[in-house]
Amino acid sequence: GRAGDTGEVVIQTYKPEHYAVMGAASQDYESFFEQEIAYRDVMNYPPVGNMLVVLATHPREDRVEKGLQALCELIKKEAFSGLRIVGPSPAGRHKINDIYRGVLYLKHSDYDVLVQAKNRMEKAIIEEGAALGCNVIFDFNPMNGY
């Protein structure tokens, strides 16, 4: 159609009261942005805060759980000031091709603190086998979920 044409949009949702749905329905993008940024600020999510995702994979589920728990305990001992730890927990896609997946989320306003935490975990994995044989991937400020 030509610019300026109007059309009809149907929104199906179980949560019509959600601010994203209400903002889209009323085309109030500024209100949506303000609420989303406030939410991201409280949760320390990008772009307000920074996040490091630690993804561990292994054919044995118990290895994934214990490997991530060991990395979590290691980071807690380091006592990085202001660091929030969420998890460890199973990944959203918990098992793919007979490989189990688990995640640990680290959040901090200072990106460099997350880099230091990643470096400490990498050192422990290489020198001490801290991940118990799991394959570990680090991802900063991911755009996609795990």
N, C-alpha and C positions, 0 to 999 in steps of 0.2 A: 504494500500500500504506500501511499504518499505520506510524507511527513505531515503530522497534524491529524491524521486519521485516528479515530478512536476505535477500540475493539473491546471485546469482552474476555475476561480472564476468570476461570473457575479455580478456586483454591480448595483442595480437600485436605483436611487436617483433623487430628484428634485433639489438638490444642489451639483452638481459634483465639484464645486469649494471649497466646505467646507474643511477645513484643515484635518478633521477626515477622510473624503472620500479619499482625495488626499494622505494622509499618508498611509492609508490601501492599496490603489491601487499600490503605489510605494514601499510598505513595509518599509517605512521610519519611524520607530517607535520613534526614538530619536527626530525627528522634531515634530511629533505629541505631544510627551510628553512635549517638551519645550513650544509649543504653548498653550497646555491645562493648564499647570502650570501657565503660564503668565496670561491666562484668569481667572483662579481661584484666582490668587493673586489680580488682579484688582477688581474682584467681591467679594473678601474676603470669598470665598468658601473653605470648607475643601479640602485638608489637610492644605492649607496655612493659612486660617482663621478658625473661628469657627462660627457655626450657631445654633440657638435655634428656633425650630418651635413650635408655640403655636397653637394647633388645638382645635377649639370649635365646639361642636355639640349640636343641639336642634331641636325639631320638628317644631319650628317656625323660619322662616328665619330672621325676624326682630330681634329676640333675639340674634341670632348668630352675626349679624352685630353690634348691640348695645353693646353686651358683649365684643367683641373684641375691639371695639372702646374705651370702658371704660378702658380696660387693656392697650391699646396703650397710651391713655392720661396719665394714671398713670405712665407708664415708662418714658414718655417724661418729666413729672414733676420732676422725680428723677434725670434727667440730668446726666446719666452715660456718662462720657467723651469717645468719639470715637465710641459710639454705633450707628449702622445704623439700622433703622427700615424700613421694607418693608411691606406694607399692612396697615390695614387688607384688605383681598380680599377673594372671594369665593375660595374654594379648587378646585383642578383640577377635582376631582369627587365631584361635588357640592352637590348632593343629593343621598343618599343610603338608601333604605328601609324607605322612608318617613322621613328621618333625614337629616337636612341641615348641611353643613360643611363649616367652614371658617378658614382661616389661617392668622397668623401674623408671620413674620420672623424677628428675631433679629440677627445681625451679629457683631462680634467683634474679634479682634486678640487674646484677652485674654479670655480664657475659664472661668476663675473665675468671670469675669464681667457678663457673661451670667448666671452663677449660682446665682449671687446676684440678677439679674433681675428676674429670675424664683422664687427665694425665696420671693421677694417683691410681685410678682403677686399672689403667693400661699397664702401669709398672707392676702392680700386684698380680695381674693376669700373667704377664710375661715371666716375672721372677719367682712368683710363689704359686702359680697355677690356681689363683683365687677363684676363677670361674668354674672350676671342677670339670674342665674339658668342654664346656659349652662354647659355641661360636658366639662372640659378642660383637654387636654393631652399635656405634654411638651416632646419634643424629641430633644436631642442634636445630632448635626452632622448626620442627617439621611442619610441612604443609598438609601432609596426609596422616591419617590415623594408623594405629598399629593394632 
